[in-house]
Amino acid sequence: MKRRGFLAAAGAAFVAGCNKVADSDAGARLLSAAEKWHMGAHRLLSNREALAPEYPRSAVSPFFRGNGSVDPQNGDYPRHVEEGFVNWQLTVGGLVRNPLALTLDNIRRLPQRSQVTRHDCVEGWSAIGEWTGPQLSLLLDEAQLHPEAQFIVFRCADNLNGDDYYESVDLIDAYHPQTIVAHSLNGEPLPVRNGAPLRMRIERQLGYKHAKYLTGIEAVASLDDIGEGQGGYWEDRAGYQWYAGI
């Protein structure tokens, strides 16, 4: 198996089997050490700006399935769908000097990057799609991060089991050239099942890091007070690794 496919399958097996181990203090320390080793090894073995593989347009999958939330019914999201997202707004805040509030039109007017990449889900499936949107680094540079900012948190409109979905990355992945705020899939506006109107693409990490239904981007110094402190919705609840590099 190719490396990305092997790691995706291994990640699914790891998550499926780690819950009992994680229930003990010793197990939690072991899993934390393994995650730090994984992140360190991944970044040691490749340049921090090394690109995930990109494919020709002919390799795009005929159908790109949705996963997790595929049609949020909470809050104002259904109204935004009916309105065609004309009133959708993405905020950029937290530890920044210049907070932003961007409409979809604002985001589409920024310099754009298109990339045909493979999405690897922790559940073991993959699909190839062409994603288009501005690099996250453009938004962060415009917002002007404070020096103490160490992580970027992604806030989302979908609510699962009473809690809003969120994810996070450090500044290395936030500024990676393939980390984009995607508004298009295969040349068309994002379908609802794939995260309309905006989703993150964190191309060197597994799919659960690619937050959908994006409403806010927040710069923070620490993840300790975000959610349950583990850096993401599934990290808080199911023992998923915060760093899901592939």
Phi and psi in degrees as a GROMACS rama.xvg file:
@    title "Ramachandran Plot"
@    xaxis  label "Phi"
@    yaxis  label "Psi"
@TYPE xy
-68.3298  158.412  LYS-2
-57.9003  -46.3348  ARG-3
-63.5571  -42.2644  ARG-4
-65.6102  -40.0138  GLY-5
-63.8383  -44.6489  PHE-6
-67.5949  -34.4637  LEU-7
-63.3444  -45.5157  ALA-8
-65.7281  -40.6206  ALA-9
-64.6975  -37.5523  ALA-10
-63.764  -40.059  GLY-11
-63.4963  -43.1044  ALA-12
-65.4025  -38.4251  ALA-13
-62.2549  -49.0277  PHE-14
-62.9915  -39.7143  VAL-15
-63.8262  -29.86  ALA-16
-107.601  1.00255  GLY-17
-92.8785  -13.0955  CYS-18
-59.7287  -44.6772  ASN-19
-65.3029  -39.3574  LYS-20
-64.1133  -42.3453  VAL-21
-67.9967  -18.0613  ALA-22
-67.978  -20.5848  ASP-23
-97.3329  154.209  SER-24
-61.077  -42.7388  ASP-25
-64.3989  -40.0382  ALA-26
-64.9847  -40.5218  GLY-27
-63.3732  -40.7433  ALA-28
-65.3531  -38.5062  ARG-29
-63.8894  -45.2456  LEU-30
-66.0406  -37.9865  LEU-31
-63.6215  -42.8622  SER-32
-63.9917  -40.0163  ALA-33
-64.0844  -39.3847  ALA-34
-65.3539  -43.2234  GLU-35
-63.7152  -38.2913  LYS-36
-63.4846  -43.732  TRP-37
-58.632  -49.2095  HIS-38
-64.2638  -44.1976  MET-39
-62.8366  -43.4794  GLY-40
-65.8601  -41.9275  ALA-41
-61.1149  -42.4786  HIS-42
-80.9514  -25.2754  ARG-43
-70.9178  -38.3312  LEU-44
-82.7289  -11.8315  LEU-45
-141.271  148.976  SER-46
-57.736  142.251  ASN-47
-61.9813  -19.4551  ARG-48
-105.411  10.2047  GLU-49
-58.9374  138.375  ALA-50
-87.5519  143.301  LEU-51
-65.5959  152.837  ALA-52
-56.0483  138.847  PRO-53
-116.608  150.819  GLU-54
-122.474  161.233  TYR-55
-68.9862  155.947  PRO-56
-57.42  -28.479  ARG-57
-66.5432  -15.8148  SER-58
-88.1558  -2.81748  ALA-59
-59.3248  134.94  VAL-60
-66.4149  141.646  SER-61
-62.7927  -26.3315  PRO-62
-143.334  128.413  PHE-63
-105.589  104.783  PHE-64
-67.714  156.954  ARG-65
-92.1785  166.209  GLY-66
-152.838  151.833  ASN-67
68.122  -129.206  GLY-68
-69.9684  129.55  SER-69
-124.853  -8.11227  VAL-70
-162.126  72.913  ASP-71
-58.4311  136.766  PRO-72
-116.436  7.30649  GLN-73
-90.1844  156.873  ASN-74
56.2844  -141.28  GLY-75
-90.4313  3.49648  ASP-76
-59.0329  -47.3089  TYR-77
-56.7423  -37.3504  PRO-78
-64.8641  -41.5214  ARG-79
-61.9264  -38.8344  HIS-80
-60.4678  -46.3372  VAL-81
-62.0738  -34.5807  GLU-82
-83.6544  -1.34886  GLU-83
70.493  23.7945  GLY-84
63.4898  23.2061  PHE-85
-66.4764  -24.0599  VAL-86
-106.605  12.3917  ASN-87
-68.2886  143.115  TRP-88
-137.42  136.456  GLN-89
-108.961  123.777  LEU-90
-101.203  148.896  THR-91
-126.791  115.377  VAL-92
-149.116  -151.961  GLY-93
84.2559  -133.64  GLY-94
-81.9192  69.8159  LEU-95
-133.499  154.019  VAL-96
-86.8989  -22.5517  ARG-97
-133.765  79.9982  ASN-98
-57.4811  145.174  PRO-99
-119.597  150.001  LEU-100
-135.7  110.367  ALA-101
-116.57  133.805  LEU-102
-84.3294  169.685  THR-103
-60.953  -36.8154  LEU-104
-63.4545  -42.1916  ASP-105
-56.1254  -45.1032  ASN-106
-67.9193  -38.2786  ILE-107
-70.5347  -22.3098  ARG-108
-83.3956  -11.7046  ARG-109
-73.4386  160.914  LEU-110
-54.9669  136.984  PRO-111
-112.5  150.399  GLN-112
-123.925  133.29  ARG-113
-113.342  138.355  SER-114
-147.755  135.626  GLN-115
-101.256  109.35  VAL-116
-133.774  167.813  THR-117
-101.871  130.034  ARG-118
-93.962  120.361  HIS-119
-109.063  116.676  ASP-120
-88.2353  145.849  CYS-121
-61.848  -20.6678  VAL-122
-78.6942  -8.61121  GLU-123
110.769  -2.7712  GLY-124
-103.038  160.156  TRP-125
-137.855  156.887  SER-126
-153.458  151.574  ALA-127
-109.555  132.984  ILE-128
-144.975  159.417  GLY-129
-100.303  119.26  GLU-130
-110.359  142.082  TRP-131
-133.881  137.058  THR-132
170.517  172.346  GLY-133
-75.3344  150.846  PRO-134
-65.6761  138.875  GLN-135
-57.2755  -33.9471  LEU-136
-57.6448  -32.4869  SER-137
-62.6355  -43.0858  LEU-138
-68.2957  -41.7687  LEU-139
-66.9433  -37.9456  LEU-140
-65.9262  -38.8843  ASP-141
-67.8087  -36.176  GLU-142
-75.645  -22.2879  ALA-143
63.2614  86.5265  GLN-144
-64.2823  143.02  LEU-145
-72.5445  153.99  HIS-146
-58.3193  -30.1177  PRO-147
-78.3375  -8.25144  GLU-148
-66.2656  127.403  ALA-149
-122.836  -21.8091  GLN-150
-136.618  155.324  PHE-151
-118.23  123.538  ILE-152
-104.31  135.333  VAL-153
-105.785  120.93  PHE-154
-98.1825  142.298  ARG-155
-130.905  157.156  CYS-156
-82.9224  -20.6401  ALA-157
-81.3954  141.399  ASP-158
-119.26  124.547  ASN-159
-117.466  123.454  LEU-160
54.1799  35.4218  ASN-161
89.8206  -0.39864  GLY-162
-125.868  139.517  ASP-163
-72.0418  140.117  ASP-164
-70.9152  144.689  TYR-165
-153.315  161.554  TYR-166
-147.799  174.7  GLU-167
-158.225  157.552  SER-168
-141.56  166.066  VAL-169
-87.2276  179.996  ASP-170
-70.6848  -24.5282  LEU-171
-62.5306  -49.738  ILE-172
-73.4973  -31.3317  ASP-173
-61.9255  -36.5066  ALA-174
-96.6408  5.96453  TYR-175
-63.3054  139.152  HIS-176
-61.4455  -22.1608  PRO-177
-94.6833  3.56894  GLN-178
-85.0609  108.592  THR-179
-128.61  157.84  ILE-180
-94.9672  98.7458  VAL-181
-85.6754  132.672  ALA-182
-116.349  -7.77451  HIS-183
-133.898  144.854  SER-184
-127.31  121.513  LEU-185
55.9083  39.851  ASN-186
81.2569  3.8005  GLY-187
-124.721  156.855  GLU-188
-55.1968  143.284  PRO-189
-51.6191  131.252  LEU-190
-68.2003  157.043  PRO-191
-57.333  -42.5189  VAL-192
-63.1615  -21.5189  ARG-193
-103.683  10.0993  ASN-194
111.254  18.2631  GLY-195
-51.5738  144.504  ALA-196
-93.929  -9.28993  PRO-197
-139.669  141.365  LEU-198
-145.603  158.254  ARG-199
-84.3089  147.701  MET-200
-121.12  113.124  ARG-201
-114.261  81.2304  ILE-202
-65.8913  -18.1225  GLU-203
-98.536  15.3656  ARG-204
-131.424  162.06  GLN-205
-63.5366  164.132  LEU-206
-60.5763  -29.9937  GLY-207
-68.8294  -13.1337  TYR-208
-79.9292  -13.1691  LYS-209
-90.1106  75.0035  HIS-210
-55.8597  133.459  ALA-211
-101.142  170.473  LYS-212
51.7704  47.4101  TYR-213
-69.9766  127.247  LEU-214
-116.704  -27.0966  THR-215
-151.1  148.885  GLY-216
-124.955  124.001  ILE-217
-128.765  125.818  GLU-218
-88.972  129.622  ALA-219
-135.54  160.394  VAL-220
-86.2286  -26.8992  ALA-221
-149.493  153.806  SER-222
-95.4455  -0.469352  LEU-223
-59.3115  -35.356  ASP-224
-102.551  12.7042  ASP-225
-99.9341  122.237  ILE-226
56.6284  -129.477  GLY-227
-94.2844  8.33254  GLU-228
90.6166  3.41698  GLY-229
-99.137  -3.91002  GLN-230
98.9037  -0.219078  GLY-231
-173.941  162  GLY-232
-57.8873  -51.5538  TYR-233
-77.0811  -28.1321  TRP-234
-63.276  -38.7942  GLU-235
-67.7458  -33.5605  ASP-236
-108.103  -28.7026  ARG-237
-127.026  8.87745  ALA-238
75.6045  14.5554  GLY-239
-60.7465  147.742  TYR-240
-70.4345  138.174  GLN-241
-65.9675  -42.4496  TRP-242
-94.5187  113.31  TYR-243
-115.036  42.1357  ALA-244
-64.1705  141.304  GLY-245
